[in-house]
């Protein structure tokens, strides 16, 4: 494997791909019934993901990856490329039990910056992940136990989770509580560190309320506490705290408009952590039915975050070279993902019901990230604009 492969990057990217590829059985799910499904289901998803970063033209100062152009002209360079597949099988065992399992594989290649958006170096890896869960259906709720394992060349993650739901007598309110524990082993290929670990615990509390025939709202509160190695051994000047806690608040509202045969899905998420990062996410989606077989769903997502308190900003006086952290700094990082920026995602999903038991879907998303897109303020300066696109195709068959 080439240099600049980052376990932090692969974990975050893997989680994003996992969630984009398919809705997996996990601690964050919400039960929809108190009896096992009458039918099983088999789902296959394929995802093709491509990142691009704006770079300087041949007339740039500091080399082709500097991001600073004397002439003002710019071009784009490929970064990470991912090809991922996910297969999920859900089987009802009887009226009270169901089992589910998911296999995810993805090959990752391309280039990753050693600091800020500079010094792109090649990387390549392959990841395989397995998720399993067993659900018990009770008269007024459910109880689910899950296990997962994800492995790649330098990063192995193991996790267990439990989820309980309680449904009110009128069936209009569902309370949810979940706990997840993970333990990761980190062995970077450049041997900056060896036999490092990271342990964490996730707690989820939520409520889903049916307001009317056309309206459902949901509120979730999440808390994460982790200890261990959070630094990125493939980055220059990267020494992060060995503890991290974060809290999330998420609210969702689904409203069905029967005369239009459509449903709006709105969501807001607030995130805060002990590293000083605060972020806001706004999601809007419209699901429109056409005839009895087609569904079209355009989506828009707006995101904004401020920088971690130990993020080292670009120094234009020495760019494109990395600035040195302050002499007395204990923690520091020049990772673009810890900077202040805004992002916009536009997507479109098309679903076709081929028969009573089989449906196919195609989803396309375009992501853009710039400092000036931050909701308030100007964001971190000196970072090259970043873009990504993903294409997902899938098929689901019930039996």
C-alpha positions in Angstrom: 0.0 0.0 0.0 1.3 3.4 -0.9 1.8 6.2 1.6 -0.8 8.7 2.9 -3.4 6.1 3.5 -5.1 7.4 6.6 -7.1 5.2 9.1 -9.1 8.2 10.2 -10.0 8.9 6.6 -10.9 5.3 5.7 -13.1 5.0 8.8 -15.1 8.1 8.0 -15.2 7.3 4.3 -16.2 3.8 5.1 -19.1 4.9 7.3 -20.3 7.3 4.7 -20.2 4.7 2.0 -21.8 2.1 4.2 -24.7 4.4 4.9 -25.0 5.6 1.3 -24.9 2.1 -0.1 -27.7 0.7 2.0 -29.8 1.3 5.2 -28.2 -1.2 7.5 -29.6 -2.9 10.6 -27.9 -1.0 13.4 -28.5 0.6 16.7 -29.7 3.8 15.0 -32.7 2.1 13.4 -36.4 2.6 14.5 -38.8 -0.3 14.7 -41.9 -0.2 12.5 -43.8 -3.2 13.8 -44.2 -5.5 16.8 -44.3 -8.7 14.8 -41.6 -10.0 12.5 -42.0 -9.2 8.8 -44.0 -11.7 6.8 -41.4 -11.7 4.0 -37.7 -11.8 3.8 -35.7 -9.4 1.6 -32.4 -9.5 -0.4 -30.9 -6.2 -1.4 -27.8 -5.5 -3.4 -26.2 -2.0 -3.8 -23.3 -0.8 -5.9 -21.6 2.5 -5.4 -19.1 4.4 -7.5 -17.5 7.4 -5.8 -15.0 10.0 -7.1 -13.4 13.0 -5.5 -11.8 16.0 -7.2 -9.7 18.8 -5.9 -9.1 22.1 -7.6 -5.4 22.6 -8.3 -3.2 25.2 -9.9 -2.3 25.3 -13.6 1.1 24.6 -14.9 2.0 28.2 -14.2 1.4 27.7 -10.5 4.0 28.4 -7.9 5.2 25.5 -5.8 4.4 22.6 -8.1 1.3 21.1 -9.6 -0.4 20.4 -6.3 0.3 23.7 -4.6 -3.2 25.1 -5.2 -1.7 28.6 -5.8 -1.7 29.9 -9.3 0.3 32.9 -10.6 -2.0 33.2 -13.6 -5.2 32.6 -11.7 -6.1 29.6 -14.0 -7.0 26.4 -12.3 -7.7 22.7 -13.1 -8.9 19.7 -11.3 -7.1 16.6 -10.0 -8.6 13.3 -9.1 -8.3 12.3 -5.4 -10.0 9.3 -3.8 -11.9 6.8 -6.0 -14.1 4.1 -4.4 -16.0 1.1 -5.8 -18.2 -0.4 -3.1 -20.8 -3.1 -3.0 -23.2 -4.1 -0.2 -25.5 -7.1 0.0 -28.1 -7.3 2.8 -30.3 -10.4 3.6 -33.1 -10.1 6.1 -35.0 -13.3 7.1 -38.0 -13.7 9.5 -37.3 -16.7 11.6 -40.9 -16.9 13.0 -43.5 -14.5 14.2 -41.3 -13.2 17.0 -37.7 -13.3 15.6 -35.9 -12.0 12.5 -32.2 -12.0 11.5 -30.3 -9.7 9.2 -26.8 -9.7 7.8 -24.9 -7.3 5.5 -21.6 -7.8 3.6 -19.8 -4.7 2.4 -16.7 -4.6 0.2 -15.0 -1.5 -1.2 -11.7 -0.8 -3.0 -10.2 2.6 -2.4 -7.5 4.2 -4.5 -6.3 7.6 -5.4 -4.4 10.4 -3.6 -4.7 12.0 -0.2 -3.1 15.4 1.0 -0.4 15.2 3.6 -1.5 18.6 5.0 -4.3 21.1 4.2 -5.0 20.4 0.5 -1.3 20.0 -0.5 1.2 17.3 -1.2 -1.1 14.7 -2.7 0.4 11.2 -2.5 -1.0 7.9 -3.8 -2.8 5.3 -1.7 -4.7 2.1 -2.3 -6.6 -0.3 0.0 -9.4 -2.8 0.2 -12.0 -3.1 3.0 -14.4 -5.8 3.9 -17.1 -5.3 6.6 -19.8 -7.6 8.0 -22.9 -6.5 10.0 -25.3 -8.9 11.7 -28.3 -8.4 13.9 -31.0 -10.4 15.7 -34.4 -8.9 16.5 -37.0 -10.0 19.1 -40.5 -8.7 18.5 -42.4 -8.1 21.7 -46.1 -7.1 22.3 -45.2 -3.4 22.6 -41.8 -3.1 21.2 -38.6 -4.7 19.9 -35.1 -5.7 21.2 -32.2 -5.9 18.7 -28.6 -7.1 19.3 -26.0 -6.4 16.6 -22.4 -7.1 15.9 -20.1 -5.8 13.2 -16.5 -6.2 12.0 -14.6 -4.1 9.5 -11.1 -4.8 8.3 -8.5 -3.3 6.0 -4.7 -3.3 5.8 -4.0 -1.0 8.7 -7.3 -0.6 10.5 -9.6 -3.2 12.1 -12.9 -2.2 13.8 -15.2 -4.3 16.0 -18.5 -3.2 17.4 -21.6 -4.5 19.3 -24.9 -2.7 19.8 -28.3 -3.1 21.5 -31.5 -1.3 20.6 -34.8 -1.3 22.4 -38.1 0.3 21.3 -41.3 0.8 23.2 -44.6 1.6 21.5 -47.5 3.4 23.1 -50.9 1.7 23.4 -52.4 3.9 20.7 -49.4 3.0 18.4 -48.7 6.7 17.8 -45.5 7.1 19.8 -42.3 5.0 19.7 -39.5 5.5 22.3 -36.0 4.3 21.3 -32.9 3.7 23.4 -29.7 2.3 22.0 -26.1 1.6 23.1 -23.1 0.8 20.8 -19.5 -0.1 21.8 -16.6 -0.2 19.4 -12.9 -1.1 19.6 -10.5 -0.3 16.8 -7.0 -1.6 16.2 -4.6 0.8 14.3 -1.4 -0.3 12.7 -0.3 2.3 10.1 1.9 1.2 7.2 4.5 3.9 7.8 5.1 2.7 11.4 4.7 6.2 12.9 2.9 4.3 15.7 2.3 0.6 16.4 -0.4 -1.4 18.0 -2.6 1.7 18.8 -6.2 1.3 19.9 -9.3 3.4 20.0 -12.4 2.6 22.1 -15.7 4.4 22.1 -19.3 4.2 23.2 -22.4 5.6 21.5 -25.7 6.3 23.3 -29.0 7.1 21.5 -32.3 8.3 22.9 -35.2 9.1 20.6 -38.9 9.5 20.2 -41.0 9.2 17.0 -44.5 10.7 17.1 -47.4 10.3 14.6 -49.1 13.7 14.6 -51.7 13.0 12.0 -52.5 10.8 8.9 -50.0 12.9 7.0 -47.3 14.0 9.6 -44.6 12.1 11.5 -41.9 13.8 13.6 -38.8 12.3 15.2 -36.3 13.7 17.7 -33.0 11.9 18.5 -30.3 12.8 21.0 -26.9 11.1 20.7 -23.7 11.1 22.9 -20.3 9.6 22.0 -17.3 9.1 24.3 -14.0 7.8 23.0 -10.4 7.3 24.1 -7.3 6.3 22.3 -5.5 7.2 19.1 -7.4 9.8 17.1 -4.4 11.3 15.2 -3.7 10.7 11.6 -0.2 9.1 11.1 -0.2 9.9 7.4 -0.5 13.6 7.9 2.3 16.2 8.6 2.0 17.9 11.9 -1.0 15.9 13.3 -1.2 15.3 17.1 -4.8 15.2 18.3 -6.2 14.7 21.8 -6.5 11.1 22.9 -10.1 11.7 24.1 -13.1 12.9 22.2 -16.7 13.4 23.2 -19.5 14.7 21.0 -23.2 15.3 21.3 -25.8 15.4 18.5 -29.4 16.6 18.2 -31.5 15.6 15.2 -35.1 16.5 14.3 -37.0 15.1 11.4 -40.4 15.9 9.9 -42.1 13.9 7.2 -45.3 15.4 5.7 -47.4 13.7 3.0 -49.4 15.7 0.5 -52.0 13.3 -0.7 -53.4 15.4 -3.6 -49.9 15.6 -5.0 -49.0 12.0 -4.2 -45.7 13.3 -2.7 -43.9 13.5 0.7 -41.6 16.1 2.0 -38.8 15.0 4.3 -37.1 17.8 6.3 -34.3 17.3 8.9 -31.9 19.4 11.0 -28.8 18.1 12.8 -26.6 19.9 15.3 -23.2 18.5 16.4 -20.8 19.7 19.0 -17.6 18.1 20.4 -14.8 18.6 22.9 -12.4 19.5 20.1 -14.3 22.7 19.6 -16.1 21.7 16.4 -19.7 22.9 15.9 -21.7 21.9 12.9 -25.2 22.4 11.4 -26.8 20.1 8.7 -30.0 20.9 6.9 -31.7 18.2 4.7 -34.6 18.6 2.4 -36.0 15.9 0.2 -39.2 15.5 -1.9 -40.5 12.0 -2.8 -42.8 12.1 -5.7 -44.8 9.2 -7.0 -45.7 8.8 -10.7 -48.2 6.1 -11.6 -48.0 2.9 -9.5 -44.4 2.0 -10.3 -42.1 5.2 -10.3 -40.8 7.4 -7.5 -38.5 10.4 -8.0 -36.7 12.0 -5.0 -34.6 15.2 -5.4 -32.5 16.1 -2.3 -30.6 19.1 -1.1 -28.2 19.1 1.9 -26.5 22.2 3.4 -23.6 21.8 5.9 -21.4 24.1 7.9 -18.8 23.7 10.6 -16.2 25.8 12.4 -12.6 24.6 12.9 -11.3 22.5 15.7 -9.5 24.6 18.3 -6.1 23.0 17.5 -6.5 23.4 13.7 -3.4 25.1 12.2 -4.5 27.6 9.5 -2.7 28.0 6.1 0.0 30.6 6.3 0.0 32.5 2.9 3.5 33.9 3.6 5.0 30.5 3.2 2.4 28.7 1.1 2.4 26.1 -0.3 4.6 24.9 2.5 3.1 23.6 5.8 3.2 26.1 8.7 4.8 24.9 11.9 2.5 24.7 15.0 3.2 27.0 17.8 6.3 26.0 19.9 4.2 25.3 23.0 1.3 23.6 21.2 0.4 20.2 22.7 -2.3 19.4 20.0 -2.3 20.5 16.4 -3.6 19.4 13.0 -3.5 20.6 9.4 -6.2 18.2 8.2 -8.8 20.0 6.0 -11.6 18.0 7.6 -11.0 19.9 10.8 -11.1 23.3 9.2 -14.0 25.8 9.0 -16.0 25.3 5.8 -19.4 24.9 4.2 -20.7 22.2 1.9 -23.6 21.6 -0.5 -24.9 18.2 -1.6 -27.5 17.9 -4.4 -28.9 14.5 -5.2 -31.6 12.7 -7.2 -33.0 9.2 -6.6 -35.1 7.3 -9.1 -37.0 4.1 -8.1 -38.9 1.7 -10.3 -41.1 -1.1 -8.9 -40.6 -3.9 -11.5 -43.1 -6.2 -9.8 -44.9 -6.7 -6.5 -41.6 -8.2 -5.0 -38.8 -6.4 -6.9 -37.7 -2.8 -7.1 -34.6 -1.1 -8.7 -33.2 2.3 -7.9 -30.5 4.7 -9.1 -29.1 7.6 -7.1 -26.7 10.4 -8.1 -25.2 12.9 -5.7 -22.9 15.9 -6.3 -20.9 17.3 -3.3 -19.1 20.6 -3.1 -17.0 22.1 -0.3 -15.6 25.6 0.1 -14.6 27.8 3.0 -16.8 30.7 1.8 -19.9 28.4 2.0 -19.7 28.4 5.8 -23.0 29.7 7.2 -21.3 32.5 9.2 -17.9 34.0 8.7 -15.4 33.4 5.9 -14.2 29.9 6.9 -10.6 28.7 6.8 -8.6 30.4 4.1 -6.0 28.9 1.6 -7.8 25.6 1.0 -8.5 24.3 -2.5 -12.2 23.7 -3.3 -13.2 20.1 -3.0 -15.8 18.2 -5.0 -17.2 14.6 -5.1 -19.8 12.7 -7.0 -21.4 9.4 -6.3 -23.5 7.0 -8.4 -25.4 4.3 -6.6 -27.5 1.5 -8.2 -29.5 -1.1 -6.4 -32.1 -3.9 -6.5 -34.3 -5.2 -3.7 -36.3 -8.5 -3.9 -38.7 -9.7 -1.2 -39.6 -13.4 -0.8 
